[in-house]
Amino acid sequence: QVQLVESGGGSVQPGGSLRLSCAASVFTFSRSAMSWYRQAPEKERELVAQVSSGGGNTYYADSVKGRFTISRDNAKNTVSLQMNRLKSEDTAVYYCYSVAIRYWGQGTQVTVSS
């Protein structure tokens, strides 16, 4: 059974940092581009960042560019999202997504509030 398990969410004050991780199992992780999406209350799910299968190419939404960094470790089947200088508008449920198999993780809540 394919699994994408996110971890690292939580509550943080504005300006703080969090690191999300997604552990993959069963499928050929190294052959799939991986993405992080987020969905805030009453808003559509949006793409935050994406990394190519080999890790050499990345994409960031304008709203997070310069603050978030996506990375992957194909030896450990993990993809991470380092989030710095967090803002209240970053509050959302964050989802890990495999592009190749179109599979979602269960999501992890990130809350940025003073």
Sine and cosine of phi, psi and omega as CSV:
sin_phi,cos_phi,sin_psi,cos_psi,sin_omega,cos_omega
0.00,0.00,0.78,-0.62,0.01,-1.00
-0.92,0.38,0.66,-0.75,0.07,-1.00
-0.66,-0.75,0.68,-0.73,0.21,-0.98
-0.80,-0.60,0.91,-0.41,-0.10,-1.00
-0.89,-0.46,0.91,-0.41,0.01,-1.00
-1.00,0.04,0.46,-0.89,0.09,-1.00
-0.47,-0.89,0.24,-0.97,0.09,-1.00
0.98,-0.22,-0.07,1.00,0.04,-1.00
-0.94,0.34,0.15,-0.99,0.01,-1.00
0.31,-0.95,-0.27,-0.96,0.00,-1.00
-0.94,-0.34,0.65,-0.76,-0.03,-1.00
-0.51,-0.86,0.43,-0.90,0.05,-1.00
-0.99,0.17,0.40,-0.91,0.08,-1.00
-0.81,0.58,0.67,-0.74,-0.06,-1.00
1.00,-0.04,-0.20,0.98,-0.02,-1.00
-0.99,0.13,-0.08,-1.00,-0.06,-1.00
-0.74,-0.67,0.47,-0.88,0.15,-0.99
-0.58,-0.81,0.45,-0.89,0.08,-1.00
-0.82,-0.57,0.87,-0.49,0.06,-1.00
-1.00,-0.09,0.59,-0.81,0.07,-1.00
-0.77,-0.63,0.49,-0.87,0.04,-1.00
-0.72,-0.69,0.86,-0.51,0.01,-1.00
-0.98,-0.21,0.78,-0.63,-0.05,-1.00
-0.95,-0.33,0.53,-0.85,0.06,-1.00
-0.64,-0.77,0.39,-0.92,0.13,-0.99
0.99,0.15,-0.80,0.60,-0.09,-1.00
-1.00,0.04,0.16,-0.99,-0.04,-1.00
-0.98,0.18,1.00,0.07,-0.12,-0.99
-0.83,0.55,-0.67,0.74,-0.13,-0.99
-0.92,0.39,-0.21,0.98,0.00,-1.00
-0.99,-0.13,0.01,1.00,-0.09,-1.00
-0.91,-0.42,0.76,-0.65,0.28,-0.96
-0.88,0.47,0.53,-0.85,-0.03,-1.00
-0.80,-0.60,0.56,-0.83,-0.06,-1.00
-0.75,-0.66,0.39,-0.92,0.24,-0.97
-0.90,-0.44,0.78,-0.63,0.11,-0.99
-0.90,-0.44,0.25,-0.97,0.13,-0.99
-0.59,-0.81,0.44,-0.90,0.04,-1.00
-0.66,-0.75,0.89,-0.45,0.06,-1.00
-1.00,0.01,0.34,-0.94,0.00,-1.00
-0.82,0.57,0.75,-0.66,0.06,-1.00
0.90,0.43,0.35,0.94,0.06,-1.00
-0.82,-0.58,0.34,-0.94,0.03,-1.00
-0.97,0.25,0.44,-0.90,0.07,-1.00
-0.92,0.39,0.70,-0.72,-0.04,-1.00
-0.77,-0.63,0.52,-0.85,0.05,-1.00
-0.97,0.26,0.79,-0.62,0.00,-1.00
-0.99,-0.16,-0.75,0.66,-0.05,-1.00
-0.37,-0.93,0.43,-0.90,0.03,-1.00
-0.59,-0.81,0.56,-0.83,0.05,-1.00
-0.77,-0.64,0.64,-0.77,-0.01,-1.00
-0.93,0.36,0.20,-0.98,-0.08,-1.00
-0.85,0.52,-0.61,0.79,-0.01,-1.00
-1.00,0.02,-0.15,0.99,0.03,-1.00
1.00,-0.02,-0.05,1.00,-0.11,-0.99
-0.99,0.13,-0.32,0.95,-0.01,-1.00
-0.84,-0.55,0.67,-0.74,0.00,-1.00
-0.72,-0.70,0.38,-0.92,0.06,-1.00
-0.71,-0.71,0.61,-0.80,0.06,-1.00
-0.72,-0.69,0.62,-0.78,0.18,-0.98
-0.90,0.43,0.53,-0.85,-0.02,-1.00
-0.84,0.55,-0.56,0.83,-0.08,-1.00
-0.93,0.37,-0.31,0.95,-0.04,-1.00
-0.88,-0.48,-0.08,1.00,-0.06,-1.00
-0.86,0.51,0.74,-0.67,-0.01,-1.00
1.00,0.03,-0.21,0.98,0.01,-1.00
-0.91,-0.42,-0.55,0.83,-0.05,-1.00
-0.95,-0.32,0.53,-0.85,0.06,-1.00
-0.72,-0.70,0.82,-0.58,0.07,-1.00
-0.99,-0.16,0.62,-0.78,0.03,-1.00
-0.50,-0.86,0.26,-0.97,0.00,-1.00
-0.59,-0.81,0.42,-0.91,0.07,-1.00
-0.78,-0.63,0.98,-0.18,-0.07,-1.00
-0.94,0.33,-0.36,0.93,0.05,-1.00
-0.95,0.32,-0.48,0.88,-0.02,-1.00
-0.96,-0.29,0.01,1.00,-0.01,-1.00
0.83,0.55,0.72,0.69,0.01,-1.00
-0.76,-0.65,0.50,-0.87,0.14,-0.99
-0.76,-0.65,0.64,-0.77,-0.09,-1.00
-0.80,-0.60,0.36,-0.93,0.08,-1.00
-0.72,-0.70,0.95,-0.31,0.07,-1.00
-1.00,0.05,0.84,-0.54,-0.07,-1.00
-0.88,-0.47,0.91,-0.42,0.00,-1.00
-0.91,-0.42,0.30,-0.95,0.03,-1.00
0.75,0.66,0.78,0.63,-0.07,-1.00
-0.91,0.41,0.55,-0.84,-0.01,-1.00
-0.86,-0.52,0.30,-0.95,0.00,-1.00
-0.87,0.50,-0.53,0.85,-0.02,-1.00
-0.96,0.28,-0.08,1.00,0.11,-0.99
-0.99,0.12,-0.12,0.99,0.02,-1.00
-0.88,0.48,0.83,-0.56,-0.06,-1.00
-0.03,-1.00,0.15,-0.99,0.24,-0.97
-1.00,0.01,0.79,-0.61,-0.04,-1.00
-0.97,-0.23,0.72,-0.69,-0.06,-1.00
-0.85,-0.52,0.65,-0.76,0.15,-0.99
-1.00,0.00,0.60,-0.80,-0.08,-1.00
-0.59,-0.80,0.75,-0.66,0.10,-0.99
-1.00,-0.07,0.87,-0.49,-0.02,-1.00
-0.92,0.39,-0.65,0.76,-0.11,-0.99
-0.90,0.43,-0.66,0.75,-0.08,-1.00
-0.94,-0.34,0.07,1.00,0.06,-1.00
0.79,0.61,0.81,0.59,-0.10,-1.00
-0.83,-0.56,0.68,-0.73,-0.04,-1.00
-0.97,-0.26,0.55,-0.83,0.25,-0.97
-0.98,0.21,0.00,-1.00,-0.09,-1.00
-1.00,0.09,-0.24,0.97,0.04,-1.00
1.00,-0.10,0.46,-0.89,0.07,-1.00
-0.65,-0.76,0.69,-0.73,-0.10,-1.00
-0.99,0.13,0.73,-0.68,0.14,-0.99
-0.86,-0.51,0.83,-0.56,0.01,-1.00
-0.83,-0.55,0.83,-0.56,0.02,-1.00
-0.91,-0.42,0.93,-0.38,-0.09,-1.00
-0.39,-0.92,0.55,-0.84,0.07,-1.00
-1.00,-0.03,0.00,0.00,0.00,0.00
